[in-house]
Amino acid sequence: MFIADAKYGLLTLTGKSQHGRSKAAVGPQNPNESADSRTIKLDRKRLLDFRTKLGWSQALLAQRSGLSKDTISRAENQKGIRLGMAETLARTFRVELSQLLSPPSGAEIGDGDPPFAPSVSLIAIGLDIICTGSFTHIEASSWAVRLDQFVIGDLHALIAFIDGFSTQPPETTYLLSSELGDGRKLTAAPKLTMEADGHHLLCPIAASFPRVDVQSIGSSWASHPETNDLYLDNNHNIARVSGLDYFPQRVREALSLQFGESPPQPFAGVRFFDYLRKYQDEPWLDMLFKLEVIRLASIPITDISGKHQYTALRCVTRVQNVELLSKVPVRGRISLRVVFDVQGLGAWDRTVPVCIPTPEEMAELSKRISQHRHAWKSTKVITVTPESLAAGSPRPKV
């Protein structure tokens, strides 16, 4: 169960395991070998669940346990560490060592599996507040959630969001759930209540924003997945893609657009650069990326004409998973594995290359964003089409 830790003011886990240490898990017993020298592999998901639930970074876990950060990284990447170090981690989490081991192959929940921290879910309230938490009630017009700990923002930021709800841009008044892989627009300010088991938020919501069938997402000039350049088709015209063939490119473009990069649509784009810079070593980094993708899939933005709304990913009804395959950009890109539910298609599982600017490029981009945002207010909207290109209009930047 979870109890308040008086020393650290955090939620910690207590409870006895009914299972002892597995000999198979720790390797062969050698009477001439000390316990500390034997190695053991811990379960990555369980380690991250415990650490995330406590709100600890790798550095803080290293400080609390007395182990090196390299040892923590090895354990979380399921590389062998010395048994004594594994026992130290279990003591630091105040759990039995068996609770940090992988469950038996084929085991179901309740089949004698030792108790462990439940999978952590992140909930985003607007742009600047992200908490761990869980749903307590769901109905068509409202979602109720219990907030456990703030990952980004704090209670004061939440209260300010509620107080200033009526003045917020509509693209920033939403609720996202990593557990559901979906989000909703808020129709009114959330209601916050303080209970003994945490903060409870009652959120009035709009209906799920309608998505389109994948074959109806439109068309675009085709861009090469490696170079991002336009290319010619067999008829020596600029190649175009549409429908399902366009969808992978649409995802790649949406996830490569930096937040605020489009002056007429300042809330389009993702904050991957900021998250990589600030939270690279945090256990919830993948879930932060997932929340950004959920926002693009479920929260509508207004087109440049100001007349129509759509979601950036158009046909994605649920974001099942987002996994960061590389944290260090290679040739300006990182790789994400995404798993979507796509309207008109079903499950879609793909590795997507995503553009990430360098710090210098991002600084320059931030300057341009500020300049363009000011200039956009007096700029006439021009729609670029293949016909207008043929007539001599400027080629769009790809």
N, C-alpha and C positions, 0 to 999 in steps of 0.2 A: 504494500500500500504506500501512498505518498503521505509524508508528514512534513511539517515546517521545521526547518533546521534553524535552531536559535542562534547558532554561531554565525552562519553565513546568510541567513535570511532567505534560503532557497528551498525548493521542493526537493526532497531526497527520497530514496527508495529504502524500505526496510523489509524484512521478512526472511524466513528460513526456507531454503530449498529442501525438497524431499529427496533430492538426488545427490549422491556423492560424486567424487571426481571420476571421470571415465578413464580407465586405463588405456583404452584404444585412442582416446583423444590426446593423451599426453605422450604417447609413444611407448616403446618397450621399457620395462623396469630393469635397470641395471644396478645390482647391489654395490658395484664399485663406482657408480656415478652419482654425484650429489644431486638432490632435487633441483637446486638452482641451475644446474648446467643442462638439464633436459629442456627441450624446446616444445612449444605448444602454439597452435594457431587459434586465434580467437575469431568469433563471428563479427564481420564488419558491421552488419546492420544493427546488431544488438549493441555494439560499442557506440555507434553513432546515435542510436536511440537514447541510451543512457546519458551520453554527454550533451545531446541537444536538449533533452528534457530538463537538465540542470542549468542549461544556458552557459556551459563552459566552453571556452576556446581550447585548442590544443595546448596553447601556452599555459593557460590556467590549470588544465588537468596535469600538465607536467609539474607545475609548481606545487599543486596539492599532493601529488603522488610521490614527488621526489625523483621521478624518472625523467630521462631526457626527452625532448620533443621528437628526436629521431626514433626513439623507442615507441612513442605513441603513434607516430606515422606508420611504422612497421606493423604494429598491431592492427591498425585500422585498414591497412592494405592486405590483411590476412597473410602476412609473412611471419615466420616463426620468431617468437621471442622466448626468453628463458622463463621457465615455470615460475620461479620466484618473482619475476617482474609481473607476470600475469596475476599472481596472487595479490601483489601489491595493488594492481589496478582494481581487482575485485574489492579489496578492503577500502580503497578510496571511494568507490561507488557504494560501499556498504551493502554488498550483495555477495552471494556465494559464487565461487568461480564457475560452477556449472551454468550459471545464468549468463555467462559471457561466451559459452560454447555454442556451436551450431546445433540446431535440433537434429534428432535422428532422421535419417533419410526416410521420406514417406510419412513422417509423423504429422498428425492433424492436431489442431488446437484442442486441448483438453485430453490428449492421449499421454498424459504423464509428463508433458513438456514442462520444464521448470518455469516459474513465473518470471517475466521480464517486462521491461518498460514497453508500453504500447507504442506502435508506430506514431511518430510525431507528425501532426498536421499543422501547417502554417495557414493563417488567416490574414488577409490584407484588408485593411479598412482605408480606402483612399490610397494616395500615392506614398504617404510617409509613415504609415503605421502597419507593422507586421508583428503578429503574436503567434505563439503556440496556443492551441485551443482545440475545442471540439464542439460539435453541434449538440444542442439539447432539445431542439424542436424545429421542425420544418413543416411549413404549409405554403400554399400557393402565394400568399401575400406577405409572408414574413419568414425570416430565418432567425433563430435564437441560438447564440453561441456562448460558451464559457471560455473566457480568456485566461490562460495560465501565466504566461510570461511574455514580456515584450522583447522581441528580437531587434526591431527597429522602431524608434519612437518610444514614448512613455505615456503614463496616465495623463499628464498635462497636455501632451499632443492630442490624445484622444478627446479630451474635454474640449480643446480648442476646435477640433474638427466638428464636434457636435454643435458647439456654439456658433461657428461660422458656416454651417452647412448651406444656408440660403445664399451665401455669396460665393460658394465654390463653383468653378467651371463644371459643367455637367459631366465632362469626361473623367473627372476625378472623384465622383461620388459613387462608389461601388463597394462591393464585398466580394472577395475572391477566396476560394478554398482549394488548397493543394490536395486535400482528401477527395473532394468531389471532382476535381479537374475542371471546374466550371465557376462562373461568377454571375452576379446580378447587379444591375443598377439599383441604387437606393432611391426610393421615392420620397423619403422624408428623413429627417435626422434620426440616427439610432437613439435608443433609450438605454442608458447605462444604469445598472444597479449593482451595489456592492453586497456580496453574500459571503458567508463563512468559507465557501469553497472556491472563491475567486470572483472576478468581475464578470457580470452577465450582460450581454448586449442583445437587445431586441431590435432587429433591423427590418423596417418596411421595405419590400423589394418589388421591382417590376417583374413582369413575366420574362421568361428567357427570350433574348433577342433572336428573331428569326434568322436562320442561316439559309443559304441557297444550296441547291444540288451542285456537286463538284463539276458537272458538265456545263453548268450555267454561270461559272465564275468569270466568264469573259475571255479575252485574248490579249496578247501583248507581243511586242517584238521579243524574239527569243534571244536570251543571253547565254553565252557559253558557261557551263558550270565551273570551269577551271579559270578562265581568263576574265569572265564577266563582260566580255565584249559582244557586240552584235556580230552576226555572220550572215552569209548569203546562203539561200537555199539552192536547190538544183536548177531553178529557173533564173538564178542570178539576181533574185530579189532579196530584200532583207527578210530573213526567216521570221516566221511568226508561230506562236503556239497558242492553244486554246483548250478549255475544259480540263480534263484529267491530265493531259500532257503539260498544261501550264501550271498545275498545282505545285509540283516540287519547286519550280522557279518562284512562284508566289511566296511560298514559305521561306525560301532562301532570301528573297528580297525583304520581306517583312521583318525577319529576324536580324538582318544586317543594317537596317535603318536605325540610326542613333536617335534616342529620345530627344525631341525638339529640333531635329535636323530639317524637317519640312516646315518652313515658315507659315504656310497657310493651315497646317495641321500640327500645331505645336505639341499635341499629346500623342501623336503617332510615334512609333519606334520603341526600342527597348533600352534598358539601362544595364546591359550586360557589362559594359566597360567599367562603370562605377562599382558594380557588385564584385567583379574580379579584383579590382583595385583595393576595395575595402574589406572583403570577406573571403579572400582566396583560401584561407586555412580553416574556415568555419565549416562545421558538419552540415549546415543547412544550405550551403551554396547551391546545390542542385535544385532544392525546393524554391529558392529565390528565383532562379532562372525559370522554373516551372510556373511560378506565379506571373512572371512577365509574359510568358507565352499564353497563359490563361486569359490575361487581360486582353491580348490581341485577338483571342478567339471569341471572347464573350461580351466585351464592352464596346459599344459602337462609338465611332468617331464620325464627324461631319465632313462631307467631301468639300472640295475647294469652292464649289458654287454656293455652299451654305444651305442647300436645299434637301440633300439626301444624307441618310446615315447608313453605315455598314460596318461590319467588323473587319479588321485587317486580314484575318485568315478566312473570312467569308463562309466557308463550308465546314469548319471544324466545330463539332458539337461537344466534344469533350477532349481534354488533354490528359491522357492516361499516364504518360511518363515523359520526363525530360532528363536526360543523363548527360552530364558534361564529360566528354571523353578526353579532352585535353584542356589544361588550364593555361598553357603557354602557347600564344599564337605562333603559328608557322606560316611564313609568308603572309602575315596579316590576317590569318584565319584560325578559328578554333572549330572543333567538330562537336556537334550535339547529336545524340540519338533521341529521336522524338517518336512517340507512339500516340496517334490521334484516332478518335472516332470521327469519320468523315461522312457527311450527309451524301447519300447516293452511292457510297462506296463501301463503308464499313471500316474495319481497322486498317490503319496505315502506319507502317513501321519503317523508318528510314534514318540514315545518317546524313545530317545536313551540315555543309560547310558554312560557317557564319563569319562575316567580316568583323574584325575588331581593330579599331584605330590604335596607333601608338599614342603615348601620352602627349607627344608633340603635336601629332595630328589632331588629337582631341582638343587640345588647347586652341589650336587654330580654328577648328570647327566651332568651338564655343564662341569665338569672336565673330565668325561669320553668321552664326545663328542669331546673335544679338543684333548685328547690322541688318540682316535680311528681315528679321521680324519687324524692325522699324520701317524698312522700305516697303514691306508687303502691304501695309495699310493703305498706300496710295498706288498700288500696282493693279492694273487691269488683268483679270483672269483670261488667259488664252488657252483654249483646249487644243492640244497637238494631236493630230490624226495622221495616218499614212497619206491622206490626200493633201493635207497642209504641208507635209514634208516634201511631197512631189512638187508643190507650188513654190518651194523655196524657203519655208519656215525653218528656224534653227533645229538641228537634231537634238532630241532630248538627251540629257546626261544619263548614262547607265552605270 
